[in-house]
């Protein structure tokens, strides 16, 4: 099947459209000043203007050797980032791949894919290799091929092919080391399959309850996989969500999203909830279709709860969990396919979004990768000329506020107790043995009474 209706829907062409650049819903970032000291028994986190975690900044880093969009980016165990495939600047599928070195801030070409591909998935396996699967070629033909990248040799090797060609699908590394691929297009399908790195083969598993593409898939701590939203077989965004159980190989419906959405993001938070943000509600490019809403999934209850809305509605953006527990959202398409430079942070503690530093280059369909040093690498995507970009930049998060201990009042010195007087020494009286009466008793003198020692306890210690 060719890319067809859905690909045309999300693959925007440069058109002469008059766009008024508006800061939709944005508000100025207000830095929190140190307020009055609150007394209590725990630490108080106060922020100065230099400690504002929303004061993150973007810095340009080395450019890619090949401009690309709809590619993949994978953090390798050695700390380098592998970027592969995608559309190049001529809108052709690329087979090229390259590595980003955070130490030098430069990109180096590595071995090329065996098959040029776009809208594929890339998954880091437990053995350190990277599995790339599916996608489509320059002609829009769905691919069933898969290949493995070996960081040691910098080469790609073909592995077993998928049972079903697909693109705009998801791929999730399971706790057992297998990879779950689900949904996608060519055509819209509900099938799912498992890749076993030990045997290098794909096996069909239970099918989704709802066919979907451009959805999200999130691994939960219990080993299950949450799939949410996406376009259904009628090209309408879905509100449905379901859970995959690796033990049984089956899917079970869970609570529905409050808002149908596709081309959104999903992040598992440290508090155990899943944050779904923004995306598109409908298949048409109208302002009401692009979403600013966000919601949280509670695995314990299987329900979704609305949380704070983003400052800017967007789709085809990226979302990254930062080491401080906040979520960075960057770029994407705003209303009228306007490509965004804005970025914002979600704070799970308050459930609110705050604007942070803007990208140096507007971009959508890019990648974002958290580096071991805590910075976020954003690479490629399409810019406001609607062509693939080679630029890359780094986000440095603002400092996380350090809890400041609340000064406690100095305790009032307790007066030194007056020493108790030592009672005079009194020998313990010896028991007197009563003599056995004799026929003629002898008068016994009455003993002289012994003085009773003073009762110290009557005076007691001196109290405060």
Beta strands, then each sheet from edge to edge (+ up, - down):
strand 1: 44-45
strand 2: 57-61
strand 3: 72-75
strand 4: 81-84
strand 5: 97-101
strand 6: 106-110
strand 7: 121-124
strand 8: 130-133
strand 9: 146-150
strand 10: 155-159
strand 11: 170-173
strand 12: 179-182
strand 13: 192-196
strand 14: 201-205
strand 15: 216-219
strand 16: 225-228
strand 17: 241-245
strand 18: 250-254
strand 19: 265-268
strand 20: 273-280
strand 21: 290-298
strand 22: 303-307
strand 23: 318-321
strand 24: 327-330
strand 25: 343-347
strand 26: 352-356
strand 27: 367-370
strand 28: 376-379
strand 29: 392-396
strand 30: 403-404
sheet 1: 1+ 30-
sheet 2: 2+ 29- 28+ 27-
sheet 3: 3+ 4- 5+ 6-
sheet 4: 7+ 8- 9+ 10-
sheet 5: 11+ 12- 13+ 14-
sheet 6: 15+ 16- 17+ 18-
sheet 7: 19+ 20- 21+ 22-
sheet 8: 23+ 24- 25+ 26-
end
